[in-house]
Amino acid sequence: MEWTIGELAERASAALAPTAQLNGRVRDMPNERLIRWYSTIGLLDPPSARRGRVAMYGRRHLLQIVAVKRRQSDGRTIAEIQAELAGATDQTLESIARLPDHPPQPPPPPAATGTPARPRFWAGPPSPAEPPKSPEPAKPVKPVKPEVPAPPPRPAAAHAAQPPPPPATETRPAPPSPPAPKAVAVHGVRLANGVTLLLDTGEHAPTPDDLAEIAAAAEGLLSLLRERGLTPPEGTRS
């Protein structure tokens, strides 16, 4: 059985709801944003399949999410949970998640508010026709007086005073232009096809040990970029 990320969040919340109501220690119910963060830090496996651009998840992903929330309710930190559940088998996840035999279904959508239905005017009996009204007597029309055009304006006198010229503005020298920015060399690290990390470290170039550590730390970021479709398809070169 496969679910979208929204359906996966609903099923995980439904599985954790009884425990949260009893002890009140599971503070944050899983949502899509939390699931993506779990995938970034390595607590959740990549999607098991894709339907176009939609990522699909299976039962192991549900076990991983519920197991993480169980350990959080026990007071464990994220670092401790990562050390325990990294590469855990399905049997280990089953023993920690303790999913019910009959998992509750996601809650149904809320019922529509009690808005009064519009009357079906076409279903009721036709209203009785109103009797025709007698025409009103014509009112006398008042005669309209013709409008007299206004006289044209008189031309201005030739000796009319001209407006004074605007005062001369004082010219100020332009401020000096800022100095050109200094060119600085940056180093690029190719994490994957279409994904490059730029390091503004000046003259210090990353060593082979630095490159190995950067590649290991970027696995979660690359998994998120592939899930969001932000990397070119495999087999193409950027």
N, C-alpha and C positions, 0 to 999 in steps of 0.2 A: 504494500500500500504506500502511495506517495502523496505528499501534500505540498502546497505552496508555503511560502514563509509565513503568510498570515494564518493559514490553517494550522501550521505547526505551532505557532504561538498560542492559538486558541486551545489546542489539545494539551499543551504543556500547562497552561493556566488551569484548565479543568482538572488535570491530574493533581495539581498542587493545592487546589481550593480547599478540600477537606482538612488537610494538615494546617493550612494557614488559619482556618477558622478555629482549630483546636488550641494551638499554642501561640499564634499571632507572631511568630518569629520570621516568617518569610515575608519580607517587606515589599519587594518589587516583583510583581508578576511578570513573566517573560512577555516581551513585545518584539516587534520586528527590529527595532533599533538595537535592543539588547542581544538578540540572536546574531546580528551582523558583528557586534563587538566580540562575542564569544568566538565567532569564526576567525576574526582578525588576530586574537591572542592565542589561538590554537586549542581552545576548549571544545570547539565544534568542528567536525569534519567538513570538507567541501561538499557541495550539493551532490547527491547521487546521480542526478540526471538533469536534463534541461528540455523544456518544450519551447522552442524558439528562444526568446530572451528571458523566459520565466524559469527560475531555479526550482528544482523539486527535491524534497527531503523525505527520508524514510524513518523506520522505527528506531534505528541506532541514533539518529539525531535527537529524537524525542527522549531516549534514555539518557543521552549526554546532558541535555538541558535540565531534566528533572534531577539527575544526580548532582549537578552543580548546585542547584537550589537546595537540595537536601543537605549538602555539606555546608552551605552558607548558613542554613538554619541551625547547624550544630556549632557555629561560631568559628568556622575555618576561614582563613584569608584566601584571596584569589591565588596568591603564590603557592600556598599549601595545596589548594585544589588542583592547580596545574601540575604540580609534582606528582600527585597521586593518580590523576585521571589521564595523564598523557599516555596514549597508546593502550588504554585499558581495553580488555576484551568485553564482548557483549555480556558474558556471564557476570563479570565484575560489575558492569553498569546496571544489570538487572537487580543484583543484590543491593545496590545502593539506592537505585531509583524507587524500588518497591511499587511498581505500577499496579493498580487494582486489576483484578481478573477481568472485570467488565469496565473498561475506562468510560467515564461519563462523556457524553457528547457535548460539544460546544453549546453554550446557551443560545436559545433562539433569539432572533432579532426582536427588539422592543416593539410592542404593539403600537399601532398608530394612535395618536392623540384623539380625544373625543371631539372631532370637528363635525358639526352638523352637516349631514348630506344635503346636497342641493336638491330642490324639488324637481321631480320629473314632470315638467309642464306638459310634455306630450302624452303622458299616460292618463291624465285626468280628463273629466268630461269637458266639452267645449263650453265656454262662458256664453251667456245669452247675448245676442246682438243688441247694441244700444240703438234706440230710435234715432232717426236722422234729425239733426238740428235745423231749425228754421234759419234761413240766411239773414244776417244782420243788414239793416238798411245802410245804404251807401252814405258816407259822410261827405259834406261839401269840401271841395279843395280850395285852399286859400291861394289867391294869386301871388306869384313870386315877382318881387321887384328886381329889375335889371341892375346888375352891379356896375358902378361907375369906376373906370380904371383910375388908379392913383397917378398923379403927375410924375414925370421922370425927375430924377435927382438933378440938382444944379451942378454944373462943372465947378471944380475947385478953382479958386483964384490963382492966377499965375504966380503972384508974389507970396503965396502961402509959405510959411516958415518950414524949412527942411529939418528933419530930426538930426540932432547932433551925432557926429560919427562916434562909434564905440571907442572906448579908451584902449590905447595900445597895451598889449600884454607883454610882460617882461619874459624874455626867453631865458630859460635856465639850461645849463649843460646837462646832457643825459647822464644818468648814473653809470658808473663803469660796469661792464658785463662781468658776470661771475666767472671764475677760472674754470677751464674745461676739466671734467672729472678725469681722474687718473685711471688708466686702464689696469685692471687687475685680472690675473689669470685664475680661472676656475678649473676644477677637475671633475670629469664626468665618470660615473660608474654605471655600466649597463647591467641592470637587474634582470631584465627579461626582454623579449622582443617587443619594442615599442615603449619600454619603461626605462628611463635613465635618471639617475640621481646626480645632481650637481652639488659639488662641495666647494664653497667659497673659502678655501683655506690658504690662499696666497701661494707661497712657494713650497709649502709642505704637501707633497703628494702622498696619497694613501699607500701603505705597504701591502704586500700580499696577505699578511695576517689581518690587516684592516679590511681588505676586500672580502676575505672569508667570513669575518664576523658580520659585515654588512649584509652579505648574501644570506646568512642564517637568520638574521633578525628581520629580513624583508619578506620571509615566507608568508606571514599572516597578511601583510599589505598586498602582496601579489595575488593571494587567494581572493581577497575582497575585490580587487580590480577586475579579476576574471569573472567573478560573480556578477558584477555590475556592468560587464560588457565594455570596460574602458581600455582593454588591450586588444590589439589586432588579432584576428584568427590565427591559429597555429598554421605554420607552413608559409606565411607571408613575411616579407622583410620590410622593416620601416626604414 
